[in-house]
Amino acid sequence: MKQSSHILTFAVKRARIILAYIRKLAGSKAAKQIGYLVFTITLILILWLVIQNYRQFKLLVTGFDFRWVLLSFVFISFCFVTLATSWHQILQGYGVNCARYRIMRIYFLTGIGRYLPGGVWHFGGRVVWLEQLTVPLKISTEALLTEQISVLWVGLVLGAGFALAKFASTVLLFLAGGILLSLWIAVMRARFQACNARLPARRLVYLAGLYIVFWLAYGSSIYWLVLASGQLFNPANLIQTIGYACLSWVVGYVIIFVPGGVGIREGMLAGLLSGMMPLPVAGTIALLARGVSMSAEALLALIFVKIRQ
């Protein structure tokens, strides 16, 4: 048991060093230039795609059932609220006693930073705001690393499981998913204990539940856009869409030099959805999903701007 704890502690220390290196690299002049270049190329490619297929895009968008689009907007807004709530839970686990609305306010007001070249500035914004609440730098960075591990871990597990549901045994997928999520709980307990913080097992299960709900709601929000395009409801397609949405988000998330994963997430999602529908329709859904997501983030940020400290 002690040996396992030492291994986990060693892994956490190495992860912290890697994260610090990534932040330093992302803040370098070369990384900023790469970020601007990739961001510009991505926008040009998206604009070119829209211009080349303007008539088809116009027919597709005007033919969308916007009741489903509105439902997608509600779901994606709920997703961001869930993420902010999980962030509050993580900070509580590290001993940060602060009102939930304050933590959510910080989360939403710094969220715009993910769309700046480099893609990591919202993390810096959170650290600065938490310092104003007298949260030690070590705690805020540990909480950030814990959050990133959690989001990506749970998203990758659910994304792979749902995407492979058509090809693999459901029982085996549930078993593998349960094992991986249990491993995540063990890693999280080791992380909290390494900082002399304690988070009861039931709170970790609740935290895992929040991330599962987030990914399921996000995947569902994409499927509501699929239905808005005129596709008929199909439970199998719903499951696959959730998997594809999770995987495309994770891939866009880990490529830190592209602001907010713009273009990467849309390209991957369109490519995966093209197995269910024509590529122009899939591309329109992917672009519309980004628009809905950014609109939800902007609305939540505006709401919390009005909330006094």
C-alpha angles and dihedrals in degrees: 000000000000090000091053090050091051091050092050092047090050090050091050092051091050091048090051091052091049092049091050090050092049091051091049091047092047090052094052122107093245092052091050090051091048090048093051091046095050091043092051094046091048093051091047091051092048091047091048091050092051093047094047092049099029097130093047092046090048092052091046096048095044088049093055118112100237093199087073090045089054090050089051089052091052092050095048090048088053088050093058092046088052091051091049090049091051089050089055090050092052092050090049088053088057091051099261106145106195133137113270094234090057093053091046090048090054091046096053098038092052093043093090088069091076090071094057117096109274092038096223102083094101087063090055090047091054092050091051093048092047090051087058086057088053093252109154116246092238092056095047093049092045090050091049092051091047090052094050093048090049097047094048096040096051092039093052093047094049094039094052092042096051094041091052095042090100093055106034138054113277091219092053092047092051091047093049091045092050092050093049093047090048088052089051090054090051092050091048092051090051091050093051092045091051087062093045089251125131128210115178117237091246090057090051090051088050090050091050088049091054092054092046090051090048094054094043091049092046093050090047091052089058091049091053086060089051088055090045088060090061101264115144120246113266122171091211091054090048091056093046093046091053089052093047092047092051094048094046091050092049093049092048090046098055095049094084097178092066110074109244090342088282110181095003094071093041094048094049093044092049091049093050094045091049087080088069100038143006114298095243089056091047090048092050091051091050092051092044089050090056091049092050091047095050091045091053092049091049093049093049091048091051091049092052093044086066092052110093120227 
